[in-house]
């Protein structure tokens, strides 16, 4: 019994990011997540996360400092905007929280980025009145 625990602990410590992610995908399928959600996780991993983490990275070495380095890497080495970087962080957070739940790594909070929202230009009162005015169907040229 004692030997099994030691071997299980060793397996948890040596789990690679790729193996853990494969488990995560199985977990998502077992939870009956939509295939588009699973595809999103795979896409983010392939095109964003694996630019920083190697698939052979040991899960246990990931720390809050690693996440900060990941964010800075995306900001400086990719052409992604703030919203896309935030999406990648939120996606990675879901995966890492799964790893934390299985004790593959230490527990810590992962916060999303503060993203500046673009100000959308609104209509003036005069433009709104013009848009809301009932059209004169007798004079419409596009109905001919």
KEDO-793784 format. One record per residue: x, y, z of N, C-alpha, C in turn. Coordinates in steps of 0.02 Angstrom, whole numbers, padded with zeros to 5 digits. Each point is the difference from the previous one (the first is absolute). Layout:
<nodes>
+--------+--------+--------+--------+--------+--------+--------+--------+--------+
:    n_u :    n_v :    n_w :   ca_u :   ca_v :   ca_w :    c_u :    c_v :    c_w :
+--------+--------+--------+--------+--------+--------+--------+--------+--------+
:      X :      Y :      Z :      X :      Y :      Z :      X :      Y :      Z :
...
+--------+--------+--------+--------+--------+--------+--------+--------+--------+
</nodes>
This chain:
<nodes>
+--------+--------+--------+--------+--------+--------+--------+--------+--------+
:    n_u :    n_v :    n_w :   ca_u :   ca_v :   ca_w :    c_u :    c_v :    c_w :
+--------+--------+--------+--------+--------+--------+--------+--------+--------+
:  00042 : -00060 :  00000 : -00042 :  00060 :  00000 :  00044 :  00063 :  00000 :
:  00050 :  00001 :  00041 :  00044 :  00058 :  00006 :  00037 :  00011 : -00066 :
:  00021 : -00053 : -00032 :  00037 :  00005 : -00063 : -00043 :  00031 : -00055 :
: -00066 : -00019 : -00001 : -00046 :  00028 : -00050 : -00007 :  00075 :  00008 :
: -00004 :  00024 :  00062 : -00006 :  00072 :  00013 :  00061 :  00037 : -00025 :
:  00059 : -00028 :  00013 :  00061 :  00032 : -00022 :  00002 :  00003 : -00076 :
: -00019 : -00054 : -00033 :  00000 : -00001 : -00073 : -00053 :  00047 : -00027 :
: -00059 :  00004 :  00031 : -00051 :  00047 : -00022 :  00024 :  00072 :  00008 :
:  00033 :  00015 :  00056 :  00026 :  00067 :  00012 :  00052 :  00017 : -00053 :
:  00042 : -00049 : -00018 :  00052 :  00012 : -00050 : -00032 :  00013 : -00068 :
: -00052 : -00037 : -00017 : -00035 :  00011 : -00064 : -00029 :  00070 : -00002 :
: -00030 :  00023 :  00054 : -00029 :  00067 :  00003 :  00054 :  00053 : -00009 :
:  00058 : -00011 :  00031 :  00054 :  00049 : -00005 :  00031 :  00002 : -00070 :
: -00001 : -00055 : -00036 :  00033 : -00003 : -00065 : -00049 :  00012 : -00058 :
: -00061 :  00019 :  00015 : -00050 :  00009 : -00053 :  00020 :  00059 : -00045 :
:  00000 : -00012 : -00065 :  00017 :  00053 : -00047 : -00063 :  00039 : -00019 :
:  00011 :  00059 : -00026 : -00055 :  00042 : -00020 : -00042 : -00035 : -00053 :
:  00032 : -00033 : -00047 : -00036 : -00034 : -00053 : -00044 : -00056 :  00027 :
:  00028 : -00042 :  00045 : -00039 : -00055 :  00030 : -00058 :  00027 :  00041 :
:  00014 :  00052 :  00039 : -00052 :  00031 :  00040 : -00055 :  00029 : -00043 :
:  00019 :  00032 : -00056 : -00050 :  00029 : -00045 : -00043 : -00054 : -00031 :
:  00030 : -00057 : -00018 : -00039 : -00056 : -00027 : -00051 : -00023 :  00051 :
:  00019 : -00003 :  00063 : -00047 : -00019 :  00054 : -00055 :  00052 :  00006 :
:  00019 :  00064 : -00006 : -00048 :  00054 :  00005 : -00053 : -00006 : -00055 :
:  00021 : -00017 : -00061 : -00047 : -00007 : -00056 : -00048 : -00059 :  00014 :
:  00026 : -00055 :  00027 : -00044 : -00056 :  00019 : -00050 :  00022 :  00053 :
:  00023 :  00038 :  00048 : -00043 :  00027 :  00053 : -00055 :  00044 : -00030 :
:  00018 :  00042 : -00049 : -00049 :  00043 : -00033 : -00053 : -00041 : -00036 :
:  00022 : -00053 : -00033 : -00047 : -00044 : -00035 : -00046 : -00036 :  00050 :
:  00028 : -00021 :  00057 : -00039 : -00034 :  00051 : -00052 :  00048 :  00030 :
:  00018 :  00064 :  00004 : -00047 :  00051 :  00026 : -00050 :  00021 : -00054 :
:  00007 : -00028 : -00059 : -00045 :  00013 : -00056 :  00003 :  00072 : -00025 :
:  00061 :  00029 :  00001 :  00008 :  00067 : -00028 : -00009 : -00003 : -00075 :
: -00021 :  00055 : -00029 : -00010 :  00003 : -00073 :  00066 : -00011 : -00036 :
: -00005 : -00030 : -00059 :  00059 : -00013 : -00040 :  00035 :  00066 : -00020 :
: -00039 :  00053 : -00008 :  00031 :  00065 : -00017 :  00042 :  00026 :  00058 :
: -00021 : -00013 :  00062 :  00039 :  00020 :  00059 :  00065 : -00039 :  00002 :
: -00003 : -00065 : -00013 :  00060 : -00042 :  00000 :  00046 :  00022 : -00056 :
: -00029 :  00016 : -00057 :  00041 :  00025 : -00057 :  00035 :  00065 :  00019 :
: -00036 :  00044 :  00036 :  00029 :  00063 :  00023 :  00061 : -00013 :  00045 :
: -00008 : -00046 :  00048 :  00056 : -00017 :  00044 :  00060 : -00024 : -00041 :
: -00012 : -00044 : -00048 :  00054 : -00027 : -00041 :  00033 :  00054 : -00042 :
: -00040 :  00045 : -00028 :  00027 :  00054 : -00041 :  00044 :  00047 :  00041 :
: -00024 :  00020 :  00058 :  00038 :  00045 :  00043 :  00066 : -00034 :  00021 :
: -00004 : -00064 :  00016 :  00061 : -00036 :  00019 :  00050 :  00000 : -00057 :
: -00023 : -00019 : -00059 :  00044 : -00008 : -00058 :  00030 :  00066 : -00023 :
: -00042 :  00051 : -00004 :  00022 :  00063 : -00030 :  00025 :  00053 :  00048 :
: -00014 : -00008 :  00065 :  00021 :  00051 :  00048 :  00042 : -00030 :  00056 :
: -00028 : -00046 :  00037 :  00033 : -00026 :  00061 :  00065 : -00036 : -00017 :
:  00000 : -00042 : -00052 :  00060 : -00037 : -00017 :  00054 :  00043 : -00032 :
: -00013 :  00064 : -00011 :  00053 :  00047 : -00021 :  00045 :  00015 :  00059 :
: -00029 : -00005 :  00061 :  00038 :  00014 :  00061 :  00020 : -00063 :  00036 :
: -00049 : -00043 :  00013 :  00013 : -00063 :  00035 :  00016 : -00054 : -00052 :
:  00051 : -00039 :  00014 :  00013 : -00059 : -00041 : -00048 : -00055 :  00023 :
: -00024 : -00043 : -00046 : -00044 : -00054 :  00022 :  00033 : -00045 :  00054 :
:  00066 : -00002 :  00001 :  00035 : -00043 :  00048 :  00011 :  00035 :  00068 :
: -00024 :  00062 :  00007 :  00007 :  00036 :  00063 : -00035 : -00038 :  00056 :
:  00034 : -00008 :  00056 : -00030 : -00032 :  00058 : -00051 :  00047 :  00032 :
: -00059 : -00024 :  00012 : -00054 :  00041 :  00027 :  00019 :  00029 :  00068 :
:  00035 : -00039 :  00041 :  00014 :  00020 :  00068 :  00043 :  00063 :  00005 :
:  00036 :  00018 : -00054 :  00044 :  00058 :  00004 : -00036 :  00066 : -00016 :
: -00064 : -00003 : -00017 : -00037 :  00061 : -00017 : -00020 :  00036 :  00064 :
:  00017 :  00064 :  00003 : -00012 :  00042 :  00058 : -00035 :  00065 : -00022 :
: -00021 :  00042 :  00047 : -00027 :  00065 : -00020 :  00049 :  00041 : -00042 :
:  00064 : -00005 :  00016 :  00051 :  00035 : -00038 :  00002 : -00024 : -00072 :
: -00011 : -00065 : -00011 : -00002 : -00029 : -00067 : -00057 :  00031 : -00040 :
: -00057 :  00009 :  00031 : -00058 :  00029 : -00033 :  00014 :  00073 : -00019 :
:  00033 :  00037 :  00045 :  00019 :  00069 : -00016 :  00047 :  00002 : -00060 :
:  00048 : -00046 : -00001 :  00047 : -00004 : -00057 : -00037 : -00018 : -00064 :
: -00049 : -00044 :  00004 : -00041 : -00019 : -00057 : -00036 :  00061 : -00029 :
: -00030 :  00040 :  00043 : -00037 :  00059 : -00022 :  00048 :  00050 : -00032 :
:  00057 :  00012 :  00031 :  00049 :  00046 : -00028 :  00027 : -00025 : -00067 :
:  00009 : -00066 : -00005 :  00023 : -00030 : -00063 : -00051 :  00014 : -00055 :
: -00064 : -00009 :  00014 : -00052 :  00012 : -00050 : -00003 :  00074 : -00020 :
:  00008 :  00044 :  00049 : -00002 :  00072 : -00014 :  00058 :  00022 : -00044 :
:  00058 : -00029 :  00010 :  00060 :  00023 : -00037 :  00016 : -00040 : -00062 :
: -00020 : -00063 : -00003 :  00021 : -00043 : -00056 : -00055 : -00020 : -00049 :
: -00060 :  00024 :  00013 : -00055 : -00015 : -00047 : -00034 :  00065 : -00019 :
: -00041 : -00004 : -00051 : -00037 :  00059 : -00022 : -00071 : -00001 :  00028 :
: -00011 : -00041 :  00051 : -00067 : -00007 :  00030 : -00019 :  00065 :  00036 :
: -00064 :  00018 : -00004 : -00023 :  00058 :  00038 : -00016 : -00021 :  00072 :
: -00017 :  00048 :  00042 : -00012 : -00014 :  00071 : -00056 : -00050 :  00011 :
: -00052 :  00005 : -00040 : -00057 : -00045 :  00008 :  00020 : -00072 : -00016 :
:  00039 : -00009 : -00053 :  00022 : -00067 : -00019 :  00046 : -00030 :  00052 :
:  00044 :  00041 :  00027 :  00045 : -00023 :  00053 : -00041 : -00020 :  00061 :
: -00050 :  00040 :  00017 : -00043 : -00015 :  00057 : -00037 : -00066 : -00012 :
: -00024 : -00011 : -00060 : -00034 : -00063 : -00016 :  00047 : -00059 :  00011 :
:  00063 :  00008 : -00021 :  00049 : -00054 :  00009 :  00013 : -00012 :  00075 :
:  00004 :  00053 :  00039 :  00011 : -00007 :  00072 : -00059 : -00035 :  00033 :
: -00061 :  00019 : -00019 : -00060 : -00031 :  00029 : -00004 : -00074 : -00018 :
:  00018 : -00016 : -00062 :  00000 : -00070 : -00022 :  00053 : -00040 :  00037 :
:  00060 :  00028 :  00005 :  00053 : -00034 :  00037 : -00018 : -00009 :  00073 :
: -00035 :  00050 :  00028 : -00021 : -00005 :  00070 : -00046 : -00060 :  00011 :
: -00046 : -00012 : -00046 : -00046 : -00057 :  00006 :  00040 : -00066 :  00002 :
:  00050 : -00004 : -00043 :  00041 : -00061 : -00004 :  00042 : -00008 :  00063 :
:  00031 :  00054 :  00021 :  00043 : -00004 :  00060 : -00040 : -00013 :  00063 :
: -00060 :  00027 :  00005 : -00042 : -00014 :  00058 : -00018 : -00075 :  00003 :
: -00009 : -00030 : -00058 : -00011 : -00072 : -00003 :  00061 : -00037 :  00028 :
:  00060 :  00022 : -00021 :  00063 : -00030 :  00025 :  00006 :  00009 :  00075 :
: -00019 :  00059 :  00025 :  00003 :  00013 :  00072 : -00047 : -00046 :  00038 :
: -00059 : -00010 : -00029 : -00050 : -00043 :  00033 :  00027 : -00071 :  00008 :
:  00040 : -00023 : -00048 :  00029 : -00067 :  00003 :  00067 : -00002 :  00036 :
:  00020 :  00056 :  00030 :  00064 :  00006 :  00037 :  00061 : -00011 : -00044 :
: -00005 :  00017 : -00064 :  00058 : -00003 : -00044 :  00046 :  00059 :  00011 :
: -00027 :  00053 :  00031 :  00039 :  00061 :  00012 : -00029 :  00035 :  00061 :
:  00037 :  00049 :  00024 : -00022 :  00039 :  00058 : -00062 :  00042 : -00018 :
: -00043 :  00012 :  00049 : -00059 :  00042 : -00011 :  00018 :  00074 :  00005 :
: -00024 :  00039 : -00046 :  00006 :  00073 :  00003 : -00053 :  00030 : -00046 :
: -00014 :  00064 :  00011 : -00050 :  00036 : -00040 :  00032 :  00025 : -00064 :
: -00039 : -00003 : -00054 :  00022 :  00028 : -00063 : -00052 :  00052 : -00020 :
:  00021 :  00062 : -00004 : -00046 :  00055 : -00015 :  00003 :  00017 : -00074 :
: -00057 :  00019 : -00027 : -00001 :  00022 : -00070 :  00026 :  00072 : -00002 :
:  00016 :  00022 : -00060 :  00028 :  00067 : -00009 : -00054 :  00053 :  00003 :
:  00022 :  00060 :  00018 : -00045 :  00057 : -00004 :  00006 :  00024 : -00073 :
: -00054 : -00004 : -00036 :  00000 :  00017 : -00071 : -00037 :  00065 : -00010 :
:  00033 :  00046 : -00036 : -00032 :  00064 : -00016 : -00052 : -00012 : -00055 :
: -00061 :  00021 :  00014 : -00053 : -00008 : -00050 :  00001 :  00060 : -00047 :
: -00012 : -00014 : -00064 : -00004 :  00054 : -00049 : -00066 :  00036 :  00010 :
:  00003 :  00067 : -00006 : -00060 :  00040 :  00006 : -00036 : -00003 : -00068 :
: -00063 : -00019 :  00003 : -00040 : -00004 : -00061 : -00034 :  00066 : -00011 :
:  00009 :  00028 : -00059 : -00031 :  00064 : -00016 : -00076 : -00010 : -00005 :
: -00036 :  00042 :  00035 : -00073 : -00006 :  00000 : -00032 :  00051 : -00047 :
: -00063 : -00012 : -00015 : -00037 :  00047 : -00043 : -00019 :  00062 :  00038 :
: -00005 :  00056 : -00035 : -00024 :  00061 :  00031 : -00076 : -00005 :  00003 :
: -00032 :  00046 :  00037 : -00073 :  00001 :  00004 : -00031 :  00011 : -00068 :
:  00030 :  00044 : -00041 : -00027 :  00014 : -00067 :  00004 : -00063 : -00044 :
:  00056 : -00037 :  00005 :  00008 : -00061 : -00040 : -00050 : -00053 :  00022 :
: -00012 : -00005 :  00065 : -00049 : -00048 :  00026 : -00070 :  00017 : -00024 :
: -00017 :  00064 :  00001 : -00066 :  00021 : -00023 : -00010 : -00018 : -00074 :
:  00052 :  00010 : -00040 : -00002 : -00016 : -00071 : -00009 : -00075 : -00010 :
:  00036 : -00041 :  00040 : -00005 : -00073 : -00006 : -00068 : -00026 :  00023 :
: -00029 :  00033 :  00050 : -00062 : -00024 :  00028 : -00062 :  00026 : -00038 :
:  00010 :  00048 : -00044 : -00055 :  00028 : -00038 : -00028 : -00053 : -00047 :
: -00066 : -00006 :  00000 : -00034 : -00049 : -00042 :  00011 :  00018 : -00074 :
:  00023 : -00048 : -00040 :  00012 :  00017 : -00071 : -00065 :  00010 : -00039 :
:  00003 :  00042 : -00050 : -00057 :  00012 : -00044 :  00005 : -00053 : -00056 :
: -00042 : -00051 :  00004 :  00004 : -00057 : -00047 : -00017 :  00022 : -00071 :
: -00042 :  00052 : -00008 : -00020 :  00023 : -00067 :  00059 :  00031 : -00038 :
:  00048 :  00027 :  00036 :  00057 :  00034 : -00032 :  00064 : -00042 :  00001 :
: -00003 : -00064 :  00020 :  00061 : -00042 :  00005 :  00022 : -00019 : -00071 :
:  00063 :  00015 : -00015 :  00026 : -00018 : -00067 :  00024 : -00072 : -00002 :
:  00017 : -00029 :  00056 :  00027 : -00068 : -00001 : -00054 : -00053 : -00006 :
: -00064 :  00019 :  00004 : -00054 : -00049 : -00008 : -00022 : -00007 : -00073 :
:  00026 :  00041 : -00043 : -00021 : -00003 : -00070 :  00035 : -00055 : -00038 :
+--------+--------+--------+--------+--------+--------+--------+--------+--------+
</nodes>
